Amino acid sequence: MPRTTNAPARHRRKKKTLGQAKGYWGRKHSSPRFANEQIQRSGYYAFRDRRARKREFRRLWITRINAAARQEGMTYSQLIHGLQAAEIEINRKMLADIAVNDPEGFRRFVELAREGAAA
């Protein structure tokens, strides 16, 4: 009985692993064992950080809205409460963009929030 090996499949697997590990530092880009470990780690980081990015951006938007609201004599929580009371639905991403790029437009939102909170 002839001896069989899994060489072609093994070679393809190693080649795929090293292709994914291009650009890694040290032996992580050239040694299949270290490359495989790093690819698994990188995949875990990517999966985790795709979710973390959403939290980080929301924190950034809230910080920007709060800073702009305080310049208008209002806190973030008062602004959001006033907008909800006035039944104005705008997400934090858009509100932060308006706060940074259109201060006059943001001022109008603050006035609407004041009216909504007063009513």
Secondary structure by P-SEA (a helix, b strand, c coil): cbbbbaaaaaaaaaaaaaaaaccccccccccaaaaaaaaaaaaaaaaaaaaaaaaaaaaaaaaaaaaaaaaacccaaaaaaaaaaacccccaaaaaaaacccaaaaaaaaaaaaaaaac
